[in-house]
């Protein structure tokens, strides 16, 4: 039996769905998770229950690398095959560490995770609809990589969000696993998201700005959940003229977006990872900060802004 562990956004769902389509296996156990929780999902897998584990659209976080490597090594000694498809930035020592456990690792930064699956998965399906594969891959990459060079890009980026229920993610995944890149059922979901986005952006976002000593201007904004970080960040960046935007959740999850600043290195310093201009991590928010944030809405934003500016300044003098 096979199990898939994937990211909970459209690229993660599409990558998992396309893998199942190419392997002609529309039904399989699928877990949705974040990079910082991958080690926990792996620890729940019973070696005797699965013969193959597939990981898609999940990079390595520096803070959990060792736990992930140990778990993969354990699965390998129990005869479990592991294949990993990703498109985030990996350090060479991360690649060596994961490959040393026997994992089939495919890391390709030239495309999105759906594209990585399309390029490196050996099809078991007798008849592959390559027109479907191309439309799906180009559409998902257009949105996930924020280049919008395909008409489906703006739709896909709104179709599945990390905060959506797993039941919706599985519904979309099943469509894709059965060879459909779009459904009329998806239209209303996208329309609702657009309405929510317009409503939110027309009201006042909670934003806190701070300058670093190295001339970077940072904005920290509260995650509103109903709108993707990839939409909030460019809006804040353009409106306030900042170099780095950090979208912060109440549980300490941070999504970085930037122009001209390598936020991937910043995220790695904080235990995360990602791309040079789009990265993420999760930090521990002290209890007193959470408490004070209930009294003053921007207190957590100020706390996070202090951490970010400090680490950016340290990066300028010590890149590693």
Buried (B, 14 or more C-beta within 10 A) or exposed (E): EBBBBBBBBBBBBBBBBBBBBBBEBBEBEBBBBBBBBBBEBBEEBEBEEBEBBBBBBBBBBBBBBEBBBBBBBBBBEEEBBBBBBBBBBBBEEBBEBBEEBBBEBBBBBEBBBBBBBBEBBEBEEEEBBEEBBEBBBBBBBBBBBBEEEBEBBBBBBBBBBBEBEEEBBBBBBBBBBEBBBBEEEBEEBBEEBEEBBEEBBEEEBBBBBBEBEEEBBBBBBBBBEBBBBBBBBBBBBEEEEBBBBBBBBEEBBBBBBBBEBBBBBBBBBBBBBBBBBBBBBBBEBEEEBBEBBEEEEBBBBBBBBEBBBEBBBEBEEEEE
